[in-house]
Amino acid sequence: TFGDDITNSCRPCPLGCTSCSDKHCTSCDRGWKIKSYLCVAFRPPSCKINEYFENEKCFECHRSCLNCFGPKNNECLFCKRPLFLLNHKCVDSCPEGYYSYQNNCVRCQHGCSSCSSYDECTACEEKYFLHQNKCLSSCPQ
């Protein structure tokens, strides 16, 4: 995550980033590489979009993956619609504690047990209080 000065909130790093600073990726997930401060899916030019490159050959991705870095169902980079990407696995829907954003499951912010977007909590974890779609550790005055 990074601090967004415009909204004064924590935002998730861009897709493919393992770490970021002010929207700029500083490191990428496996199967991604940094290009112009963003992580882009790495696919050798000889492989098709639904294939991955290993030992100088192209191999087909798992049937649920649109793009991948290995043959298993938990090695996806992008999912075929209408599936959602969650921890490199394609799922039918995002679980509790996550919301869908651009066909990805993104974790709700800290304290939220359920949300419709990063800024919209709909339920809070234990010991947090819902106030104006935010989960707070104590109620405001």
N, C-alpha and C positions, 0 to 999 in steps of 0.2 A: 504494500500500500504506500501511498504518498499523500502528503498534506496538500489539499487544494486551497490556495489562498483566496480564490473567488468565492467558493461556497463555505469556506472554513470547516471543511470536513475531510475525513480520510477517504481516499478513493482507491479502488483496486488498480494494480499495475496493468498496463496494456496486455493483451493476449500474448502468450508465449514467454512473458518475462518471469524470471524467478525473483528478480529484485529490480527496483527502479528508484529514480530520484526525479521528482518533479515531472512526471509523465515520460521520462526518458529511461529506456531499459539499460540497466548496467550489467545484467547477465540474463541468459536465455535458458529455457527448458531444453531437454534433450530433443534433438531433431529440429531445433531452431537456431538461427544465427543473427547477430546484430547487423542491421543495415540502416544507416541514417537514424540512429538512436531508437529504433524499433526492432523487435524480434520478428523475423520472417521465417516461414517454414522452409527448411532446406530440402530440396529435391533435386538430385542431379538431372541435367537436361535430358538424359537418355531414358529416364523413368516416366511413366504416365502418372497422372495426379493420384490415382488410387494404388500406387506402388511405392515401396521403400527400397533403398539401395543398401546392399550388404554383400561383402566379399566380391565386389566388382560385378554384381548382378542385380537386376530388379526383381522384386517379389511382390505378389499381390497382398494388399492390406486385408484385414478382417472385413467381413461383409458389411458391418455397421459403420466402418470408417470411410470417410471421404478421402482423407490423407492420413498417413501414419509414419511411425519410425520403427515399426516391427510388426510381426504377424498376429499378435494376440489382440483380444478385444479390449485390453487396457493399455494399448500403445497407439491410440488415436491422437491425431493433431486437430482434425476437424471431423464432424459427424455428418452423415447423410441426413437430410431433413426427413421427418420431423424430429429427429433425435437431438439430445443436448449433451454437450461434453462436460463430464464431471471427473476430475482427476485422471484425464486421458482415457476415460471409458465413455462410451455412448449409452445414454439412458433415455427411457421414454419420457420422463418428467423429472424436474429438479426436486430433491428431497426437502423436507422441513429444514429450515435454517439456511436455505439457498433461494435465490431468485434467478429467473432466466434473463439473459442479456446476450443478444446476438448469437443465439444457439449455444450458449455456454451457461453452466450453472455457477453462479458467483455467490460466495458466502455472505450472509447478512452481516452487518457490522456488529461489533462486540456488544453483548447484552441483549441482542435481538434473537428470539427463538423462531420467528417467522417474519417475513418481509415481502413486499411487492416490488421494491427496488432498494438500492443502497441507502437512500435517504428516507424510506417509508417503512418503518417497523409496524407490524400488525399485532405482534405479541412479544412479550419479553421473557428472558430467562429468569429463574428464581432470584429474588432479592433485587430485581430491577422493576421500575415503574414506567408504564406507558404514559407519555405526555406529549401531545402534538406530534404523533408519529415517531417519537424518539424514545429510547429506553434509557432512563436515568437511574443512577444509584440512589438518589433521594428526590423527593418531590420539590419543585420550586416554591419559593415563598409566595 
